[in-house]
Amino acid sequence: MKIVVHTDQADQWQAALSEALPEATVLKSDAPAQERQGADYLAVWKAPGHLLAEQRALKGIINLGAGVDHLLASPERPADVPIVKLRDAGMGELMADYVLYGVLHFYRSMDRYSAQQPGAQWQPHEVVEKAQWPVGVLGLGAIGQAVASALDQAGFPVLGWSRSPKTLKNVRCLHGEAGLDELLGQVQSVVTILPDTPATRHILNAERLARLPKGGSVINPGRGGLIDEDALLEALGSGEQEGHLRGALLDVFSEEPLPAAHPLWQHPRVLITPHMAAPTPLADAIDQVISYLHAFEAGDAIATVNPSDGY
Ligand code: NDP
C-alpha cells in the first residue's frame, strides 16, 4: 500500500502511519514526483492541486480534518475517488473548549471589563442566571454535538440546528428555515459550526443577524463564508457606539489570513483568533485514519463525503 501525506505535520503523520502500517510505503508530498506516482491513498489537509491531479490509481482520499470545502473546491480533485473526512477525532473537545470560552466571555462580561480597563473603570456587571442565557449551535455534526453537549453540561440552555431533524439529550433540536428563525429569536449567543457549502454561504446575513436579540453575540469557529462580514460589522456598530449586536469571537474568515487592513481587526468588540479553534490532534486522529485504510482495503462500507451536499 502506498500513501502520500500532505499536512503541516507531515513528518509526524509519516512516522505515525509508518509505525502503524509497517508494510506500507508512506511518503510525504515533497518526495520526488516519480516516487509519488501510483499512490493508493492520499492522506491530506489542503492538498495542492498538482498532488490531486497527478495520481491515476487512487482508491481513496483521507481528509485530515473535518472541513472538506478546500478539497471539494479544487478543480484538480479526481471526481470518482471516494473521500472520507475525520469525524470528531479529538476536535470536538478542543472546539467545545473554544466555544465555552467564547460564551463565558460574553456571559461573564469579559468583553466589557476589557473595554473598561484602559480607563481604570471599576464597574461590575450583573451576572444573570445561565437559564437566561440560551445558546444556539448551528450545525449538529460530530463537532457540533460535542459543543452542544459541553454547553449543556456547563448549565446553558442549548438550541441546535441541522439540515435533518435530530433528537439529542437536553438540546432543543430544530431544522429548516423556520427552525433557524426560531432559534435566532431565542438565543443570547449563536455559535456557527456548519460546513461551508453553497447552502450555508452567508447563512448569517443582515436579516438573520437582526433576528438575534439586541445585545446578542456571535461565535464563529466554523467557516468564514457562513457570515456576511459586512453585515456583521454593520450589526456590531462602530467606535464606542454598540450596535444591535454586542460582540463577536471569530476564528475563521472569508479570506485567511485576515488581511491586515480588514476593519474586523480594529473593531473594539471583535475578538479574533487565527483559525486555531480545533487543530487535528494526531494522537486522537491516527486510529481513525488507520481504520479508514483497513475499511477501504477490505471493501467495507464507509461513510464518505457527498460532494453534491458539500460536506
Ligand atoms: P459534520 O459534517 O459532522 O456536520 C455538519 C453539520 O452541519 C450537520 O449537523 C449537518 O446537518 C449540518 N448542515 C450542513 N449543511 C446544512 C444546511 N444547509 N443547513 C443546516 N444544517 C446543515 O461536520 P463537523 O461537525 O465535523 O464540523 C463542522 C465544521 O466545523 C467543519 O465543516 C469545519 O468547517 C468546521 N471546523 C473548524 C475548525 C477550526 O479549527 N476552526 C476545526 C474543525 C472543523 P445534518 O446533521 O442534518 O447532516
Residues whose N, C-alpha, C, O or C-beta is under 5 A from the ligand:
A	BS01	NDP	A66 G67 L86 D88 M91 G139 L140 G141 A142 I143 G144 W161 S162 R163 S164 I193 L194 P195 D196 A199 T200 P221 G222 R223 D251 H275 M276 A277 A278 P279 Y311
